[in-house]
Amino acid sequence: MDIEIDYEVDADYITIQKEKSEVAKTIEVDESIILDFDKNGKLIGVEILNASKNLNSSVLKEVL
């Protein structure tokens, strides 16, 4: 699992799969959470917008 942080737009992207897959479908759960799926319907990534407001450091420490 990889986590990319873009501090300019305050967004985190969590890559679920080890191998790189193209996004075939995107679902916006709400204004802050976006899910990316591959062509087989497998979840491949999660984008968290306004990450500093929606996640605190203790949550990230548990995930990592």
Kinemage of the C-alpha trace (Angstrom):
@kinemage 1
@onewidth
@group {chain A} dominant
@subgroup {mainchain}
@vectorlist {calphas} color= white
{ca met a 1} P 0.000 0.000 0.000
{ca asp a 2} L 1.345 3.420 -0.954
{ca ile a 3} L 0.244 6.808 0.332
{ca glu a 4} L 0.893 9.964 -1.681
{ca ile a 5} L 0.343 13.376 -0.119
{ca asp a 6} L -0.153 16.520 -2.196
{ca tyr a 7} L 0.304 19.410 0.234
{ca glu a 8} L -0.658 22.049 -2.330
{ca val a 9} L -4.229 20.766 -2.605
{ca asp a 10} L -4.290 19.076 0.833
{ca ala a 11} L -5.109 15.647 -0.573
{ca asp a 12} L -3.966 12.123 0.238
{ca tyr a 13} L -4.128 9.231 -2.218
{ca ile a 14} L -3.931 5.683 -0.889
{ca thr a 15} L -3.014 3.073 -3.495
{ca ile a 16} L -4.524 -0.295 -2.592
{ca gln a 17} L -2.973 -2.581 -5.251
{ca lys a 18} L 0.741 -3.234 -5.617
{ca glu a 19} L 0.661 -3.400 -9.407
{ca lys a 20} L -0.266 -0.254 -11.303
{ca ser a 21} L -3.775 -0.326 -12.781
{ca glu a 22} L -5.691 2.211 -14.809
{ca val a 23} L -8.737 3.784 -13.247
{ca ala a 24} L -11.873 2.626 -15.066
{ca lys a 25} L -14.500 3.974 -12.683
{ca thr a 26} L -14.588 6.646 -9.995
{ca ile a 27} L -17.198 7.002 -7.269
{ca glu a 28} L -17.471 10.150 -5.196
{ca val a 29} L -18.624 9.006 -1.758
{ca asp a 30} L -18.932 12.575 -0.536
{ca glu a 31} L -17.140 15.891 -1.065
{ca ser a 32} L -13.988 14.543 0.555
{ca ile a 33} L -13.756 10.842 -0.362
{ca ile a 34} L -13.244 9.512 -3.907
{ca leu a 35} L -12.871 5.802 -4.712
{ca asp a 36} L -11.084 4.531 -7.844
{ca phe a 37} L -11.795 1.095 -9.356
{ca asp a 38} L -10.074 -0.886 -12.127
{ca lys a 39} L -11.832 -2.485 -15.123
{ca asn a 40} L -12.613 -5.582 -13.008
{ca gly a 41} L -14.342 -3.535 -10.323
{ca lys a 42} L -11.544 -3.912 -7.767
{ca leu a 43} L -10.834 -0.953 -5.515
{ca ile a 44} L -7.397 0.373 -6.447
{ca gly a 45} L -7.246 3.721 -4.693
{ca val a 46} L -8.832 6.151 -2.271
{ca glu a 47} L -8.430 9.910 -2.513
{ca ile a 48} L -9.080 11.998 0.593
{ca leu a 49} L -9.521 15.692 -0.110
{ca asn a 50} L -8.941 18.273 2.624
{ca ala a 51} L -6.947 15.566 4.332
{ca ser a 52} L -5.700 17.707 7.200
{ca lys a 53} L -9.317 18.383 8.199
{ca asn a 54} L -10.571 14.821 7.643
{ca leu a 55} L -7.644 12.816 9.008
{ca asn a 56} L -5.510 13.335 12.034
{ca ser a 57} L -2.000 12.022 12.516
{ca ser a 58} L -3.118 9.233 14.868
{ca val a 59} L -5.314 7.743 12.120
{ca leu a 60} L -2.420 7.701 9.656
{ca lys a 61} L -0.091 6.129 12.222
{ca glu a 62} L -2.547 3.251 12.685
{ca val a 63} L -2.797 2.679 8.926
{ca leu a 64} L 0.931 2.811 8.321
